Amino acid sequence: MGPNVSTWNPADPYWVSGGQPNKWMEANLYVDTGTAWGGQTVTFSGTTLENSLVAPYTAVAFVKEFTSGYGWVGMTTAPLSSGSGFSVSRMIAPGNIAQFGFMLMGPNADPATIEGLGKVRIEVIPEPGLPALFGLGALGLWVGRRWLGRGR
């Protein structure tokens, strides 16, 4: 993840004023689980491989909670520090919506300066059940094909 350069337009004072960034950006990369995890504690964990962002840019991992109609309830965050693990947990009320992911905040950036502004590289610990589900699905396809092949 890195600072947003897609809005940089020196000809538009809404985005750039006097050659300087004119907007504070909040970029979110997340998974929305809907209400599937309502009534449970959601934990999001991983490792920050690198965080070389320079001030004023910051990045965090988060778990957000919303009502079933996406009304704001709250958010729990964890910092992303180079070479360190992160873990963020939040109890989601029954019937509420959970989102988990990353947020990067800071001014919009000039593409000519992007290399000096830093970046964040992360590694997420996958949910243990997901690889097992993929494996079972693949096994099911293989068994199904072998079974159908015998009936011919």
For each residue, the residues with C-beta under 8 A, 3 or more apart:
1: 27 29 59 102 104 119 120 122
2: 53 104 114 117 118 119 120
3: 25 53 57 104 106 107 108 109 114 117 118
4: 7 25 27 104 108 109
5: 8 108 109 110 111 114
6:
7: 4 15 23 25 108
8: 5 15 16 21 108 109 110 111
9: 12 15 16
10: 16 19
11: 16
12: 9 15 16
13: 16 17 22
14: 22 23
15: 7 8 9 12 21 22 23 108
16: 8 9 10 11 12 13 19 20 21 22 108 110
17: 13 20 22
18:
19: 10 16
20: 16 17
21: 8 15 16 107 108 109 110
22: 13 14 15 16 17 107 108
23: 7 14 15 107 108
24: 105 106 107
25: 3 4 7 104 105 106 107 108
26: 103 104 105
27: 1 4 103 104 105
28: 101 102 103
29: 1 101 102 103
30: 62 64 99 100 101 102
31: 99 100 101
32: 97 98 99
33: 36 37 42 97 98 99 100
34: 97
35: 38 68 95 96 97
36: 33 98
37: 33 40 42 92 98
38: 35 92 93 94 95 96 97 98
39: 92 93 94 95
40: 37 91 92
41: 89 90 91 92
42: 33 37 63 89 90 91 92 98 100
43: 63 87 88 89
44: 61 62 63 87 88 89 100 101 124
45: 85 86 87 88 124 125
46: 61 85 86 122 123 124 125
47: 84 85 86 122 123 125
48: 51 80 81 82 83 84 85 86 120 121 122
49: 82 83 121 122 123
50: 82 83 119 120 121
51: 48 59 80 81 82 118 120 121
52: 82 118 119 120
53: 2 3 57 58 59 104 106 117 118 119 120
54: 57 116 117 118
55:
56: 106 107
57: 3 53 54 104 105 106 117 118
58: 53 104 105 106
59: 1 51 53 80 102 103 104 105 120
60: 77 78 79 80 102 103
61: 44 46 77 78 80 86 88 100 101 102 122
62: 30 44 75 76 77 78 88 99 100 101 102 103
63: 42 43 44 75 76 88 89 90 92 98 99 100
64: 30 74 75 90 98 99 100
65: 73 74 75 90 92 93 96 97 98 99
66: 69 70 71 72 73 96 97 99
67: 70 71 73 95 96 97
68: 35 95 96 97
69: 66
70: 66 67 97
71: 66 67
72: 66
73: 65 66 67 93 96
74: 64 65 90
75: 62 63 64 65 90
76: 62 63 88 89 90
77: 60 61 62 88 103
78: 60 61 62 86 87 88
79: 60 86
80: 48 51 59 60 61 86 102 120 122
81: 48 51 84 86
82: 48 49 50 51 52
83: 48 49 50
84: 47 48 81
85: 45 46 47 48
86: 45 46 47 48 61 78 79 80 81
87: 43 44 45 78
88: 43 44 45 61 62 63 76 77 78 100
89: 41 42 43 44 63 76
90: 41 42 63 64 65 74 75 76 98
91: 40 41 42
92: 37 38 39 40 41 42 63 65 96 97 98
93: 38 39 65 73 96
94: 38 39
95: 35 38 39 67 68
96: 35 38 65 66 67 68 73 92 93
97: 32 33 34 35 38 65 66 67 68 70 92
98: 32 33 36 37 38 42 63 64 65 90 92
99: 30 31 32 33 62 63 64 65 66
100: 30 31 33 42 44 61 62 63 64 88
101: 28 29 30 31 44 61 62
102: 1 28 29 30 59 60 61 62 80 120 122
103: 26 27 28 29 59 60 62 77
104: 1 2 3 4 25 26 27 53 57 58 59 120
105: 24 25 26 27 57 58 59
106: 3 24 25 53 56 57 58 109
107: 3 21 22 23 24 25 56
108: 3 4 5 7 8 15 16 21 22 23 25
109: 3 4 5 8 21 106 113 114 117
110: 5 8 16 21 113 114
111: 5 8 114
112:
113: 109 110 116 117
114: 2 3 5 109 110 111 117
115:
116: 54 113
117: 2 3 53 54 57 109 113 114
118: 2 3 51 52 53 54 57
119: 1 2 50 52 53
120: 1 2 48 50 51 52 53 59 80 102 104
121: 48 49 50 51
122: 1 46 47 48 49 61 80 102
123: 46 47 49
124: 44 45 46
125: 45 46 47
126: 130 131
127: 130
128: 131 132
129: 132 133
130: 126 127 133 134
131: 126 128 134 135
132: 128 129 135 136
133: 129 130 136 137
134: 130 131 137 138
135: 131 132 138 139
136: 132 133 139 140
137: 133 134 140 141
138: 134 135 141 142
139: 135 136 142 143
140: 136 137 143 144
141: 137 138 144 145
142: 138 139 145 146
143: 139 140 146 147
144: 140 141 147 148
145: 141 142 148 149
146: 142 143 149 150
147: 143 144 150 151
148: 144 145 151 152
149: 145 146 152
150: 146 147
151: 147 148
152: 148 149
